[in-house]
Amino acid sequence: MESMGQKTVLVDSSSPVQIAMKFQGIARYSAATYEPVEGADDKWKQVRVLEDDGDSTDARPDVFQFDPPARGKQLLFFFDARLTAAVVPADVSATAVVAQGRAPIDEVKETGHVETTFTELVVRVLLEGK
């Protein structure tokens, strides 16, 4: 089972973006940012790897901070989590809380269900600079 969603979030182009990831279940994950390829529709290039082998074993949200997109530009936060549960069957989830400064702006949540092994959840947040 795979779940994938995307939400567009407007961010101030003059202030760093923070995304705090919260989990229900035990996650191994990777996270990166992408930007559109100029002149090519629907093509994206990787800007920065934020984490290539993360885990949620400390039971605290994992926080990523990075520069926002310029005004009128886009930046895609892509989060790929492989989630398991200590007891199965169970529901699992990954939630991205988008903030600037100390102020939360929005959140994106993806959910799944684990019967015997794991599920993969992909959370995509499209940031637009304002």
Buried (B, 14 or more C-beta within 10 A) or exposed (E): EEBEEBBEBEBBBEEEBBBBBBBBBBBBBBBBBBBBEEEEEEEBEEBEEBBEEBBBEEEEBBEBEBBBBEEEEBBBBBBBBBBBBEEEEBEBBBBBBBBBEEEEBBBBBBBBBBEEEBBBBBBBBBBBBE
